[in-house]
Each structure stands twice: as C-alpha cells, then as structure tokens.
Amino acid sequence: MKKIILALDEIQNLDDIVKLVKKVGSLVYAVKIHNLYDKFGPDIVRVLKEAGAEKVWVDFKLYDIPNTGKLRAENIVADIISVHASGGVKMMKEVVASGKEIFAVTMLTSFSTSEVKQIYNRELNDAVLVLAKMAQEAGVLGIVCSPQEVKMLKDSQEFDGLKIIVPGVRSAGVDINDQNRISTPGEAIKNGADYLVIGREITEAKDMILALSNIQKELV
C-alpha cells in the first residue's frame, strides 16, 4: 500500500514539476497542490495525471457556508479535496456529496497548544476529538491531524474506518520549517497514520527517488 502523499507547492516551475512527477508520481498515493492550482488553473490536474500522478489532491481546506462549500467542491477539478472540520457537519456533508475523496482537517500542524486554546477554548486533544467526531458524522473518507494526535484517534474504536493523513513528518535531522507538532515518518506510521504528507524532504533532494526510497524504508 502506498503511504506517501507528495506535496508539490514549493516548486513553482511547471517543467520542474512535470519532471519530478514523471519520476516519482506512480510511486506515491497522490500528489498534493494548493497554490499551483491558483497559478496554473484547473488544467494543472490533467498535466499532473498525464505526467504519472495517480491521484491529485487540491488542498484548499474549504471553510464556508454549506451551499458555497458544495458549489466549490463540485467545481474543483481534483480526486481529493480537503475541508476544515470546523466548518461544520452540514458543510462537510455537502462537500462529501460531490463524490470526491474528502479529508477533513482537524487542527493545523502549525498551531501550538497555546494557539489552539486561544482559538477553540479547549485543550488540543479535546478540540481534535470534537472535530474528528464531526467529520465522522459527516461521512468524510478521512481526517488530517498531526503526528501528535494520530495514536489517540487510532486507539478509539469510534473512528474505525476513518483514514488518517498526517502532515508534519520529518526524518531525523531534517528542518521542521513552519511546523510545530511533528514526528518522524516511522513514528507516525507506527502510531496508526494511513498516509503521510511529505514535500521538501523529497522535492529538494539531489536524488528524489533515493530520498523517497529512504523514507519508505523508515515505514517498514
């Protein structure tokens, strides 16, 4: 089972993106884009799939009133779309009706525990649990959480069947950049992650295939 989702947004040159996806696109579960969709338009999805990507995730993290969420989901060209679970059950249900793979973001990995308390007036784990329950009720395919919360969610039978995507993973010694709640790829998989979002560790490597292979070895 392919467990890596390759984040592409740090690369801004289309030729470089296509070359990379031709090399590793078929070796990962999906490729993830955000501002590349804004920059190149919906046609970027076709380009990526023709280059070898099996699935394209447009990571727009929708957060709006239910009808607007529905319209956006229907019109975004993608295999996978993300929403904010805090947008509410009704909005998520409308997005799920688009027929695409929908993953609900619980808590951004850039948030510190103090920021979570300030914004949600809850402790971090409590806030994640509430949002995950809402996502489960809405019928999404899965949720997105940090490596710090994945074991808690996987240990709860309440969330059986929900796939979990984990960003914020870095091999030992790799710069954490703008993430706060992180772990290594091996730890995240051991704790129950189904998919890992990894970008710069692969895209900035001199040998991208080797970098991907080394990460995959950590997952065994």
SEFIZA-39442 format. One record per residue: x, y, z of N, C-alpha, C, CB in turn; residue number from 1. Coordinates in steps of 0.02 Angstrom, whole numbers, plus 50000, padded with zeros to 5 digits. Glycine has a CB too. Example, Ala and Ser with C-alpha at 12.3 -4.5 7.8 and 13.67 -1.06 7.14 Angstrom:
<atoms>
ATOM    nX    nY    nZ   caX   caY   caZ    cX    cY    cZ   cbX   cbY   cbZ  nr
ATOM 50660 49716 50390 50615 49775 50390 50660 49835 50390 50565 49776 50452   1
ATOM 50642 49888 50354 50684 49947 50357 50645 50002 50394 50704 49970 50286   2
</atoms>
This chain:
<atoms>
ATOM    nX    nY    nZ   caX   caY   caZ    cX    cY    cZ   cbX   cbY   cbZ  nr
ATOM 50042 49940 50000 50000 50000 50000 50044 50063 50000 49952 50000 50062   1
ATOM 50029 50108 49955 50067 50171 49951 50045 50218 50007 50059 50204 49882   2
ATOM 50092 50243 50045 50075 50282 50104 50098 50355 50101 50106 50250 50164   3
ATOM 50133 50374 50048 50160 50442 50045 50119 50485 49996 50234 50441 50024   4
ATOM 50103 50544 50019 50072 50596 49977 50124 50650 49967 50005 50625 50009   5
ATOM 50141 50664 49905 50195 50710 49889 50169 50781 49880 50232 50688 49826   6
ATOM 50192 50827 49924 50173 50897 49920 50217 50934 49870 50177 50931 49990   7
ATOM 50186 50966 49821 50224 50995 49765 50229 51071 49767 50193 50975 49702   8
ATOM 50195 51105 49812 50187 51177 49805 50251 51218 49812 50139 51201 49855   9
ATOM 50303 51190 49840 50365 51228 49846 50400 51236 49778 50413 51193 49895  10
ATOM 50379 51197 49729 50408 51202 49661 50362 51245 49619 50418 51131 49628  11
ATOM 50389 51297 49588 50347 51344 49552 50356 51341 49476 50363 51414 49575  12
ATOM 50407 51305 49453 50418 51298 49381 50383 51236 49355 50494 51295 49365  13
ATOM 50339 51244 49306 50298 51189 49282 50340 51133 49252 50249 51214 49231  14
ATOM 50392 51150 49216 50434 51097 49187 50466 51055 49242 50489 51129 49142  15
ATOM 50489 51087 49295 50519 51051 49350 50468 51005 49384 50550 51099 49401  16
ATOM 50407 51031 49391 50354 50991 49422 50339 50929 49381 50290 51034 49430  17
ATOM 50333 50938 49316 50318 50881 49272 50374 50829 49274 50307 50905 49200  18
ATOM 50436 50853 49273 50493 50806 49276 50493 50766 49340 50559 50845 49270  19
ATOM 50478 50799 49396 50475 50765 49460 50420 50713 49462 50465 50815 49517  20
ATOM 50361 50732 49439 50304 50685 49441 50315 50626 49393 50238 50722 49422  21
ATOM 50349 50638 49338 50365 50582 49294 50410 50531 49329 50399 50608 49230  22
ATOM 50453 50557 49374 50500 50512 49409 50465 50474 49466 50558 50553 49437  23
ATOM 50425 50509 49506 50400 50478 49567 50324 50476 49573 50428 50515 49625  24
ATOM 50288 50504 49525 50215 50508 49532 50181 50441 49541 50186 50540 49471  25
ATOM 50205 50390 49507 50174 50324 49512 50195 50287 49575 50192 50283 49451  26
ATOM 50242 50315 49612 50269 50282 49672 50235 50306 49736 50343 50293 49677  27
ATOM 50191 50356 49730 50158 50384 49789 50082 50378 49782 50178 50457 49799  28
ATOM 50047 50384 49838 49974 50378 49838 49942 50435 49798 49947 50377 49909  29
ATOM 49968 50495 49808 49940 50554 49775 49992 50610 49776 49874 50577 49809  30
ATOM 49980 50660 49736 50019 50722 49741 49972 50777 49766 50052 50743 49672  31
ATOM 49999 50822 49806 49958 50874 49837 49979 50942 49812 49964 50870 49914  32
ATOM 49928 50982 49793 49941 51050 49770 49893 51099 49805 49935 51055 49693  33
ATOM 49913 51161 49804 49870 51215 49829 49880 51276 49784 49887 51233 49904  34
ATOM 49934 51313 49796 49943 51374 49755 49960 51358 49682 49998 51417 49785  35
ATOM 49982 51297 49667 49994 51279 49597 49928 51278 49558 50027 51210 49592  36
ATOM 49874 51261 49591 49807 51264 49560 49789 51336 49545 49754 51231 49605  37
ATOM 49805 51380 49593 49792 51452 49582 49835 51479 49525 49805 51491 49647  38
ATOM 49896 51457 49523 49944 51484 49474 49930 51460 49403 50015 51465 49494  39
ATOM 49917 51395 49396 49910 51367 49329 49838 51350 49309 49952 51304 49324  40
ATOM 49792 51356 49356 49723 51341 49341 49708 51267 49344 49706 51367 49272  41
ATOM 49644 51248 49335 49623 51179 49341 49660 51131 49295 49550 51174 49328  42
ATOM 49687 51155 49240 49721 51111 49193 49782 51079 49223 49740 51150 49131  43
ATOM 49808 51106 49278 49867 51077 49311 49852 51006 49333 49888 51119 49371  44
ATOM 49790 50991 49350 49772 50924 49372 49781 50874 49314 49699 50922 49398  45
ATOM 49758 50893 49255 49767 50850 49196 49841 50840 49182 49731 50880 49135  46
ATOM 49880 50895 49186 49951 50891 49172 49986 50843 49220 49984 50961 49176  47
ATOM 49969 50847 49283 50000 50804 49333 49982 50731 49322 49979 50826 49403  48
ATOM 49919 50719 49304 49898 50649 49294 49930 50621 49230 49822 50645 49290  49
ATOM 49937 50661 49180 49970 50638 49119 50044 50625 49132 49962 50690 49063  50
ATOM 50073 50661 49180 50143 50651 49197 50154 50588 49240 50170 50712 49234  51
ATOM 50099 50561 49268 50106 50499 49305 50076 50498 49374 50176 50483 49312  52
ATOM 50047 50554 49397 50014 50555 49462 49951 50512 49460 49997 50627 49484  53
ATOM 49944 50468 49509 49885 50425 49510 49824 50463 49537 49897 50363 49553  54
ATOM 49835 50507 49585 49782 50549 49612 49810 50618 49626 49751 50518 49677  55
ATOM 49767 50669 49619 49788 50738 49634 49742 50765 49689 49784 50784 49570  56
ATOM 49774 50787 49742 49739 50817 49798 49746 50893 49793 49766 50791 49867  57
ATOM 49689 50927 49786 49688 51000 49788 49671 51021 49860 49636 51031 49736  58
ATOM 49721 51046 49894 49717 51056 49967 49692 51127 49982 49786 51044 49999  59
ATOM 49629 51140 49966 49601 51207 49976 49572 51216 50046 49547 51220 49925  60
ATOM 49563 51162 50084 49537 51167 50153 49474 51211 50154 49591 51196 50200  61
ATOM 49423 51188 50120 49362 51228 50114 49331 51243 50183 49311 51191 50070  62
ATOM 49308 51304 50190 49277 51326 50253 49228 51381 50234 49331 51352 50306  63
ATOM 49164 51363 50231 49115 51412 50208 49046 51388 50228 49119 51423 50132  64
ATOM 48994 51425 50208 48926 51402 50220 48914 51340 50177 48874 51459 50204  65
ATOM 48867 51298 50197 48859 51233 50162 48850 51238 50087 48801 51198 50191  66
ATOM 48808 51282 50063 48795 51285 49991 48856 51307 49952 48736 51331 49976  67
ATOM 48893 51355 49979 48955 51377 49945 49006 51321 49945 48984 51440 49980  68
ATOM 49011 51285 50001 49056 51228 50004 49038 51177 49951 49055 51196 50073  69
ATOM 48974 51163 49943 48950 51116 49893 48969 51138 49823 48875 51107 49898  70
ATOM 48957 51201 49807 48971 51226 49739 49046 51224 49724 48945 51297 49732  71
ATOM 49086 51243 49773 49159 51241 49763 49183 51170 49752 49195 51273 49822  72
ATOM 49159 51124 49793 49181 51055 49788 49162 51025 49720 49150 51012 49844  73
ATOM 49103 51042 49697 49080 51016 49632 49122 51043 49574 49007 51034 49621  74
ATOM 49149 51102 49583 49184 51135 49527 49260 51131 49531 49164 51206 49524  75
ATOM 49287 51107 49586 49359 51097 49591 49378 51033 49554 49383 51095 49665  76
ATOM 49423 51038 49507 49447 50980 49471 49499 50945 49514 49477 50999 49401  77
ATOM 49483 50887 49541 49529 50852 49586 49502 50783 49601 49539 50892 49651  78
ATOM 49545 50739 49625 49523 50674 49650 49509 50679 49725 49576 50621 49637  79
ATOM 49548 50721 49759 49543 50728 49832 49536 50802 49848 49605 50697 49868  80
ATOM 49493 50818 49896 49483 50887 49919 49485 50886 49995 49416 50917 49892  81
ATOM 49512 50939 50024 49512 50946 50097 49463 51000 50118 49582 50961 50124  82
ATOM 49435 50991 50178 49392 51041 50209 49416 51051 50280 49316 51019 50206  83
ATOM 49395 51106 50311 49406 51115 50382 49347 51083 50419 49414 51191 50401  84
ATOM 49362 51037 50464 49308 51006 50504 49270 51059 50543 49337 50954 50551  85
ATOM 49303 51112 50562 49270 51165 50600 49219 51204 50558 49321 51214 50628  86
ATOM 49215 51188 50493 49162 51217 50451 49094 51189 50466 49178 51207 50378  87
ATOM 49093 51134 50503 49029 51106 50525 49007 51044 50487 48976 51157 50518  88
ATOM 48965 51004 50519 48942 50941 50490 48903 50952 50426 48899 50903 50540  89
ATOM 48859 51001 50425 48817 51013 50366 48860 51031 50306 48766 51068 50380  90
ATOM 48908 51075 50315 48952 51093 50259 48990 51032 50234 49001 51149 50280  91
ATOM 49018 50993 50281 49056 50934 50259 49012 50885 50221 49087 50900 50320  92
ATOM 48950 50875 50243 48905 50830 50208 48893 50854 50136 48838 50825 50245  93
ATOM 48886 50919 50127 48875 50946 50060 48936 50934 50016 48860 51022 50063  94
ATOM 48996 50940 50045 49057 50928 50007 49065 50854 49991 49118 50954 50047  95
ATOM 49048 50811 50038 49052 50739 50027 49008 50719 49968 49031 50701 50090  96
ATOM 48951 50754 49959 48905 50738 49905 48934 50751 49836 48841 50778 49913  97
ATOM 48992 50784 49833 49024 50797 49768 49052 50733 49737 49081 50848 49776  98
ATOM 49059 50681 49778 49083 50617 49753 49159 50610 49752 49058 50607 49685  99
ATOM 49194 50662 49773 49267 50659 49776 49289 50630 49843 49298 50729 49766 100
ATOM 49353 50611 49849 49380 50591 49914 49386 50653 49957 49449 50553 49906 101
ATOM 49354 50653 50014 49355 50712 50058 49390 50696 50123 49283 50737 50071 102
ATOM 49440 50737 50139 49476 50732 50203 49465 50796 50242 49552 50718 50191 103
ATOM 49448 50789 50305 49434 50847 50348 49493 50862 50393 49370 50835 50390 104
ATOM 49516 50923 50391 49571 50945 50433 49546 50959 50504 49606 51009 50404 105
ATOM 49576 50927 50553 49557 50940 50622 49591 51002 50648 49574 50879 50667 106
ATOM 49657 50999 50654 49695 51056 50681 49759 51064 50641 49710 51045 50757 107
ATOM 49771 51123 50616 49831 51136 50577 49893 51119 50617 49833 51208 50553 108
ATOM 49942 51087 50584 50003 51068 50619 50046 51127 50637 50043 51019 50577 109
ATOM 50031 51185 50609 50070 51245 50627 50047 51275 50694 50063 51298 50572 110
ATOM 49988 51254 50718 49962 51281 50782 50000 51251 50841 49887 51266 50789 111
ATOM 50018 51294 50887 50044 51271 50951 49986 51255 50998 50092 51326 50983 112
ATOM 49999 51223 51053 49946 51207 51100 49914 51270 51128 49973 51164 51158 113
ATOM 49954 51322 51138 49926 51385 51165 49881 51419 51114 49982 51432 51187 114
ATOM 49898 51414 51051 49856 51444 50998 49789 51407 50993 49892 51442 50930 115
ATOM 49792 51340 50999 49730 51301 50998 49684 51323 51055 49745 51226 51003 116
ATOM 49713 51331 51114 49673 51352 51173 49643 51421 51161 49716 51351 51237 117
ATOM 49682 51466 51132 49659 51534 51119 49602 51535 51068 49717 51577 51094 118
ATOM 49607 51495 51016 49558 51496 50962 49495 51456 50979 49588 51470 50897 119
ATOM 49504 51396 51007 49448 51349 51017 49425 51345 51090 49468 51281 50993 120
ATOM 49463 51376 51135 49447 51374 51206 49442 51302 51231 49381 51411 51219 121
ATOM 49483 51259 51205 49488 51189 51226 49561 51168 51226 49445 51143 51180 122
ATOM 49575 51116 51264 49641 51086 51259 49647 51053 51191 49653 51035 51317 123
ATOM 49708 51047 51167 49721 51022 51099 49686 50956 51085 49795 51015 51088 124
ATOM 49698 50905 51126 49669 50840 51113 49593 50841 51114 49694 50790 51163 125
ATOM 49564 50879 51160 49491 50885 51162 49464 50916 51099 49470 50926 51223 126
ATOM 49497 50968 51075 49474 51001 51013 49479 50954 50953 49516 51064 51000 127
ATOM 49533 50917 50949 49541 50869 50893 49488 50815 50896 49612 50837 50895 128
ATOM 49473 50790 50955 49421 50738 50961 49353 50764 50940 49418 50714 51033 129
ATOM 49335 50824 50960 49271 50853 50940 49267 50860 50864 49261 50922 50974 130
ATOM 49319 50885 50834 49319 50895 50761 49319 50829 50724 49379 50936 50740 131
ATOM 49355 50779 50750 49355 50713 50718 49286 50681 50722 49407 50668 50752 132
ATOM 49250 50689 50777 49183 50663 50783 49136 50696 50733 49156 50673 50855 133
ATOM 49143 50761 50723 49103 50796 50674 49117 50770 50603 49116 50871 50677 134
ATOM 49180 50759 50589 49200 50733 50523 49172 50663 50512 49276 50733 50517 135
ATOM 49175 50622 50564 49147 50554 50559 49072 50557 50545 49160 50516 50624 136
ATOM 49037 50600 50580 48965 50608 50570 48948 50630 50499 48936 50658 50621 137
ATOM 48992 50672 50471 48979 50699 50404 48993 50648 50349 49022 50760 50392 138
ATOM 49028 50594 50365 49040 50542 50315 49100 50553 50270 48981 50534 50274 139
ATOM 49149 50591 50294 49209 50601 50253 49248 50536 50250 49253 50658 50282 140
ATOM 49293 50531 50200 49335 50472 50194 49386 50469 50251 49371 50471 50127 141
ATOM 49411 50527 50271 49461 50527 50322 49474 50596 50350 49526 50499 50296 142
ATOM 49522 50600 50395 49538 50663 50428 49613 50676 50422 49516 50662 50502 143
ATOM 49631 50738 50435 49701 50759 50436 49717 50783 50506 49715 50816 50383 144
ATOM 49770 50755 50535 49791 50777 50602 49866 50774 50606 49757 50734 50657 145
ATOM 49894 50801 50658 49966 50800 50667 49987 50731 50694 49989 50856 50715 146
ATOM 50052 50715 50689 50076 50652 50717 50064 50646 50792 50150 50645 50703 147
ATOM 50055 50702 50825 50046 50701 50898 49978 50674 50918 50055 50771 50926 148
ATOM 49928 50678 50873 49861 50657 50890 49839 50591 50858 49812 50710 50871 149
ATOM 49879 50565 50812 49856 50508 50773 49845 50446 50817 49907 50492 50719 150
ATOM 49888 50433 50865 49880 50373 50907 49816 50378 50948 49940 50364 50954 151
ATOM 49802 50436 50975 49740 50446 51013 49679 50429 50971 49736 50518 51039 152
ATOM 49679 50450 50909 49622 50438 50866 49618 50365 50845 49626 50483 50804 153
ATOM 49675 50335 50828 49675 50265 50807 49658 50218 50865 49744 50248 50778 154
ATOM 49672 50238 50926 49657 50196 50983 49583 50196 51001 49698 50218 51043 155
ATOM 49546 50242 50972 49475 50247 50985 49435 50210 50932 49452 50321 50988 156
ATOM 49397 50160 50952 49357 50121 50904 49304 50164 50870 49323 50063 50939 157
ATOM 49289 50220 50900 49239 50266 50871 49258 50288 50801 49230 50326 50915 158
ATOM 49324 50290 50787 49347 50315 50723 49370 50259 50676 49403 50363 50733 159
ATOM 49350 50197 50691 49366 50142 50647 49339 50156 50577 49337 50075 50674 160
ATOM 49380 50145 50527 49359 50157 50458 49380 50224 50431 49286 50150 50453 161
ATOM 49396 50271 50475 49419 50337 50452 49493 50333 50434 49407 50391 50507 162
ATOM 49511 50351 50374 49581 50355 50355 49611 50417 50387 49589 50357 50278 163
ATOM 49675 50414 50403 49708 50472 50434 49769 50492 50393 49728 50456 50507 164
ATOM 49768 50554 50371 49826 50585 50337 49864 50626 50389 49803 50629 50277 165
ATOM 49930 50616 50389 49972 50652 50438 50025 50694 50402 50006 50602 50486 166
ATOM 50018 50760 50405 50073 50804 50383 50121 50814 50441 50046 50872 50356 167
ATOM 50171 50856 50431 50216 50872 50486 50262 50815 50506 50177 50893 50546 168
ATOM 50282 50773 50456 50330 50721 50472 50397 50738 50440 50305 50651 50447 169
ATOM 50450 50726 50477 50517 50740 50454 50563 50684 50477 50542 50809 50480 170
ATOM 50605 50659 50434 50656 50612 50456 50703 50647 50505 50695 50582 50395 171
ATOM 50735 50609 50547 50780 50638 50596 50833 50682 50563 50815 50583 50637 172
ATOM 50841 50743 50590 50891 50789 50564 50867 50835 50509 50948 50751 50538 173
ATOM 50804 50827 50486 50777 50870 50433 50743 50930 50464 50727 50830 50388 174
ATOM 50753 50989 50434 50725 51052 50458 50649 51047 50464 50744 51110 50411 175
ATOM 50620 51070 50521 50548 51066 50531 50511 51123 50497 50532 51065 50605 176
ATOM 50546 51174 50473 50515 51231 50439 50460 51261 50482 50487 51210 50370 177
ATOM 50398 51269 50454 50346 51305 50491 50298 51259 50529 50306 51348 50443 178
ATOM 50319 51196 50540 50276 51150 50577 50293 51153 50651 50284 51078 50549 179
ATOM 50244 51136 50692 50255 51134 50765 50250 51063 50792 50205 51179 50800 180
ATOM 50194 51029 50777 50181 50963 50807 50202 50909 50757 50106 50956 50827 181
ATOM 50262 50884 50765 50291 50841 50714 50315 50774 50744 50349 50876 50680 182
ATOM 50334 50728 50698 50370 50667 50718 50405 50640 50656 50320 50613 50749 183
ATOM 50438 50584 50664 50470 50553 50607 50418 50511 50569 50530 50508 50629 184
ATOM 50431 50496 50505 50384 50455 50466 50371 50387 50499 50411 50444 50396 185
ATOM 50423 50355 50523 50414 50289 50554 50370 50291 50615 50481 50261 50573 186
ATOM 50379 50343 50657 50337 50350 50717 50264 50361 50698 50363 50408 50760 187
ATOM 50252 50403 50648 50184 50418 50627 50148 50355 50603 50183 50471 50572 188
ATOM 50182 50314 50563 50151 50253 50538 50140 50203 50595 50196 50221 50483 189
ATOM 50188 50198 50639 50182 50153 50697 50121 50172 50739 50245 50155 50740 190
ATOM 50108 50236 50745 50052 50260 50785 49985 50256 50749 50065 50331 50807 191
ATOM 49985 50237 50685 49922 50224 50651 49907 50266 50590 49869 50233 50698 192
ATOM 49952 50310 50569 49939 50351 50509 49930 50306 50448 49996 50401 50498 193
ATOM 49883 50324 50406 49873 50287 50343 49915 50317 50287 49799 50287 50324 194
ATOM 49919 50384 50286 49957 50419 50235 49998 50475 50267 49910 50447 50181 195
ATOM 50057 50489 50238 50100 50542 50262 50109 50594 50207 50168 50515 50284 196
ATOM 50102 50658 50225 50116 50712 50177 50189 50732 50185 50068 50773 50189 197
ATOM 50227 50726 50131 50297 50744 50132 50313 50785 50070 50343 50681 50136 198
ATOM 50349 50840 50079 50365 50883 50022 50439 50893 50013 50332 50949 50031 199
ATOM 50465 50944 50048 50534 50966 50035 50587 50913 50046 50549 51023 50079 200
ATOM 50575 50867 50091 50624 50814 50103 50636 50773 50039 50601 50768 50160 201
ATOM 50585 50770 49996 50592 50735 49932 50606 50784 49876 50529 50695 49917 202
ATOM 50567 50837 49871 50572 50882 49813 50637 50921 49811 50514 50930 49814 203
ATOM 50669 50932 49869 50732 50969 49870 50793 50923 49872 50733 51015 49929 204
ATOM 50781 50858 49869 50837 50811 49871 50873 50808 49804 50812 50740 49890 205
ATOM 50938 50797 49806 50976 50790 49744 50953 50729 49704 51052 50785 49758 206
ATOM 50937 50676 49741 50911 50615 49709 50843 50601 49741 50961 50553 49720 207
ATOM 50790 50622 49706 50723 50617 49734 50700 50545 49743 50673 50654 49690 208
ATOM 50717 50502 49697 50697 50433 49702 50731 50400 49763 50714 50394 49638 209
ATOM 50794 50417 49773 50830 50390 49831 50800 50416 49896 50905 50409 49827 210
ATOM 50783 50481 49897 50753 50510 49957 50686 50476 49973 50742 50586 49947 211
ATOM 50646 50465 49921 50582 50431 49931 50593 50360 49955 50541 50431 49865 212
ATOM 50641 50326 49925 50656 50257 49945 50679 50253 50018 50710 50228 49900 213
ATOM 50720 50301 50039 50744 50301 50108 50687 50312 50157 50798 50356 50117 214
ATOM 50640 50356 50139 50582 50367 50183 50539 50304 50186 50540 50427 50157 215
ATOM 50529 50272 50129 50488 50211 50128 50519 50157 50172 50480 50185 50056 216
ATOM 50586 50155 50175 50619 50106 50218 50605 50119 50291 50695 50107 50205 217
ATOM 50594 50183 50309 50578 50200 50378 50509 50175 50399 50582 50276 50387 218
ATOM 50467 50162 50349 50398 50144 50363 50388 50070 50376 50354 50165 50307 219
ATOM 50439 50030 50363 50434 49957 50369 50438 49937 50443 50489 49922 50329 220
</atoms>
